[in-house]
Amino acid sequence: MRDKVEVPVGLELPVFQPLPSAEGQTFLVEVGFKGMRKGFFTCTDPSVRVNDWVMVEVERGRDVGRVVSLGGVAQKKCGDGPVSFPILRPAEEDEVRQVYVLRADEERVRRGTREMVQQHGLHMKVSDAEWQWDRNKLTIFFTAERRVDFRQLVRELARTFRTRIELKQIGVRDEAAQLGGVGRCGRALCCSTWLREIKPISLQLAKDQSLSLNPQQISGTCGRLMCCLTYEHDAYLQARKRFPREGKTIRTTVGNERVIAIDIWRMQVTLQDDNRQRRTIDLEQLKAETVVQPATTPARADRPPLPSLPNPAQSQRPPRRPRRPMEPKPE
């Protein structure tokens, strides 16, 4: 038999609280809709998984979407953004079937809206349309170079489709992300598949990578600079630090030579001497041929004399200007 362990009188044993059950806990869920439109909702159902169809509550009615992420991943994407609507329940088969019916009807809505735009003579391009699941709202996306007065168009659309109309202006990059397509690389557009944020692209990125500055070669389907120019930009900057700067004059065993071009892939440098003769050598060979010039300091006798420091004991008041002699007054 085991010995009975006696607990000293007055000793309080720790009491461990039971772990909270997953039932009833609220967590964050990211739900995706048509195109790149996504939203964050609260959920208490632990059976919700990624790619599940769910019924959510929106500002004006209900909508059906597919779960993109949940838990900590969704919380990191959302950040400090407001989350005010919950997930009601998993969507049923007939509700998901209704989503595909609405997607097929959106093409008819888009063509009809384009005809109305032409009738009103508005300078705008209708890109896409999106029905809310309960048909309480119809969102029409368009692009325009200038501000457009579409008040008459909204009234006519409301009379035609008998629902709340929202005209939303988007940029050309957002249009490409929403409609999708194939890039120059032969793959689906990054902005329509996995790229979550579209950052501005500058021409300096192409210059740092020694790419052609021809707009037809570095522009995407949206007509703007390709987003993939940023993917390897940091690697190019790190590789260029090992090479001398273009235009710099280097003293080698041949003489003074100026750096014309560098090739970070072949690790080669193109130099040009004073006689305008060019040669291409490896980076390691350039380091071996570079003549290190010792830092020469001027002799002490050649140095200019240092200015005398003021004496604290003496007055620092500037000397007065001498008075001009007074001229005798004429008698």
Number of C-alpha atoms within 10 A of each C-alpha: 3 4 5 6 6 6 9 7 6 6 7 8 7 6 6 6 6 6 6 8 7 11 10 11 12 14 16 22 28 22 26 19 16 16 17 19 10 14 18 26 22 20 21 18 17 12 9 17 15 13 13 14 22 21 21 24 16 16 8 11 13 16 22 25 24 22 21 20 19 22 14 12 13 18 17 11 14 17 8 8 9 9 13 11 15 18 23 16 15 18 17 12 9 8 18 17 10 14 19 11 12 16 16 11 14 17 14 11 19 17 14 13 22 15 12 14 17 12 10 11 9 15 15 18 16 20 18 19 23 22 21 20 22 15 16 15 18 22 15 20 21 18 19 15 9 8 10 12 10 14 9 9 18 16 12 15 19 14 12 12 13 13 14 16 20 16 16 12 19 14 14 17 21 19 21 21 21 20 14 18 17 14 15 13 7 8 9 14 23 19 21 20 14 10 13 12 7 12 10 11 15 14 13 11 17 18 11 13 17 13 13 11 13 8 12 11 12 19 17 19 16 16 13 16 21 22 20 14 18 15 9 11 14 13 11 15 12 10 13 16 9 11 19 17 14 14 13 11 17 20 15 16 12 10 14 15 23 21 20 17 18 22 16 15 7 9 14 18 22 19 24 19 18 10 7 10 9 14 12 16 13 15 20 11 11 20 12 11 15 15 15 10 7 6 6 6 7 8 7 8 7 7 9 7 8 6 6 6 6 9 8 7 6 7 9 9 6 6 7 6 6 6 6 6 6 6 6 6 5 4 3
